[in-house]
Amino acid sequence: MAKTFIITGGSNGIGKETARIIASRHPEAKVIITGRSKETVNKACLNLQPLKNIEGYALELTDFASIKQFADVINTNVASGNWVLASIVHNAGMQLSSFERTAIGIEKTFHANHIGTFYLNKLILDALKKQVEDPSTPCRMIIVSSDTHDPKAKTGVPPPVFEDPRELTYIGREGFSKMTDSLLAYSSSKLCNVLYTYKLAQQLPAGLTVNAFNPSLVPGTGLTREHNIFIRGIASTILPLISSSLGGSTLARSCGGLADLMDSPTYDGVTAKYVDITQIKSSSDWSYDEHRQNLLWDLSEEIVTKHAG
Ligand SMILES: NC(=O)c1ccc[n+]([C@@H]2O[C@H](COP(=O)([O-])OP(=O)(O)OC[C@H]3O[C@@H](n4cnc5c(N)ncnc54)[C@H](OP(=O)(O)O)[C@@H]3O)[C@@H](O)[C@H]2O)c1
C-alpha cells in the first residue's frame, strides 16, 4: 500500500519540476507522472534520476482510448489498495498557434485542456469516492488553470469568450487566421478549468477536495512550443528577464506552491478555491457564474457520452 501522487503532464515544465519536489519530499511515496507518449515520459523519468520513486505512463488527453487506459491503471491500483491517492494534479495542458481540430472534430485546446480532464475524472471518481470513505485516506484534486482566464489579470493574452460553450468547440467554424484566436482558445479553456472545479466541488464527498491552481507566468517551460521560432525565442530569452516586472513567477516558486497544495496541512479540507501560487484568491467573475458552470458541464457530458461511449 503506497501513498501515491499523480501529476498529469509531468514529463515537462511545471509538472516535471513539481514531481521532482514531491518525490524528494516523500521518498516513501510513489509519484506517477504522465506525458503524451511513452518516449516523452520515459525521458523525463530518466532525467529525474536519481529519484527512484517516479513512474511514468502515457496519457494523451485528446484521445479517449488513451484516457480510458490510464484511468484503468488508476482504478485497478486504487481498488486493490496498492495506491492510496493523496493527490492528483490535472496539470497537462497545451497552447496552440493555429486552429486545429481533434479526431472528433472539436477545437484541440478545449479538448486537451478541459474535455480530457473531465473524462479522466469521470472515470476515476467512483474509486476516489470509495477511498475517502475511510477518513484516514483523504484525497486532493488540483486543476491547473491560469490567470489568463481572468480579464482583470491583464496578462496580454486575449480574455476568454464564454457566452455559449459551444463556441469553444468551434464546431463548423472554418478555421483561424490570427494567432490571437488560438490564444483566445487557450484563455477560454483555462476559464473552463475554474468553472469545472467549482461545479465538481459541489458533488464531492467530505475528504475529497478540488481546487484550481494558477502558476502565473512561468517562462522557460514548453508551453510555447507550438509557436513560431520568433515567439519561442522571445519566450526563452527575453521573457525570463522581464517576467517579474509582468507579475510573473519562476519555476521553483510556482512548483513549490503547487507541491504545497498537494501535500501541505495548510490546505487540509480546503475545497472550491482558486490558489494563486501560494495564496487563495478570487478568480474571475465569470468563473463563479453557475449558469456558465452548468452549460459547460452539460456540454462536456454530451461530448463524452457521444464520443467516448
Ligand atoms: N508556463 C506558464 O507560464 C503557465 C502559466 C499558467 C498556466 N500554465 C499551465 O500549466 C500547465 C503546464 O504547462 P507548462 O508550462 O509546464 O507546459 P509544458 O512544459 O509544455 O508541459 C506540458 C505538459 O503537458 C503534457 N501535454 C501537453 N499536451 C497534452 C495532451 N494533449 N495530452 C496529454 N498531455 C499533454 C506535455 O506532455 P509531453 O511532454 O509529452 O508533450 C507536458 O508534460 C498547463 O496546464 C498550462 O496551461 C502554464
The ligand as an ORCA input file, in Angstrom:
! r2SCAN-3c Opt
* xyz 0 1
  N       4.095     28.144    -18.262
  C       3.237     29.090    -17.930
  O       3.548     30.290    -17.976
  C       1.862     28.728    -17.456
  C       1.062     29.757    -16.913
  C      -0.218     29.440    -16.478
  C      -0.680     28.142    -16.571
  N       0.105     27.167    -17.105
  C      -0.452     25.821    -17.182
  O       0.460     24.914    -16.592
  C       0.287     23.612    -17.151
  C       1.651     23.056    -17.535
  O       2.214     23.901    -18.531
  P       3.780     24.037    -18.781
  O       4.048     25.484    -18.913
  O       4.551     23.219    -17.823
  O       3.877     23.416    -20.258
  P       4.833     22.302    -20.886
  O       6.228     22.485    -20.443
  O       4.533     22.344    -22.347
  O       4.271     20.925    -20.266
  C       3.027     20.448    -20.670
  C       2.837     19.045    -20.180
  O       1.543     18.614    -20.590
  C       1.642     17.486    -21.464
  N       0.646     17.627    -22.530
  C       0.539     18.605    -23.457
  N      -0.493     18.361    -24.274
  C      -1.059     17.209    -23.857
  C      -2.144     16.419    -24.310
  N      -2.842     16.757    -25.408
  N      -2.445     15.295    -23.652
  C      -1.734     14.935    -22.558
  N      -0.684     15.603    -22.091
  C      -0.358     16.741    -22.737
  C       3.063     17.522    -22.019
  O       3.450     16.204    -22.393
  P       4.671     15.930    -23.450
  O       5.940     16.235    -22.703
  O       4.550     14.500    -23.805
  O       4.435     16.847    -24.609
  C       3.823     18.049    -20.825
  O       4.072     17.037    -19.897
  C      -0.677     23.793    -18.329
  O      -1.966     23.382    -17.944
  C      -0.660     25.290    -18.589
  O      -1.865     25.747    -19.158
  C       1.361     27.428    -17.542
*
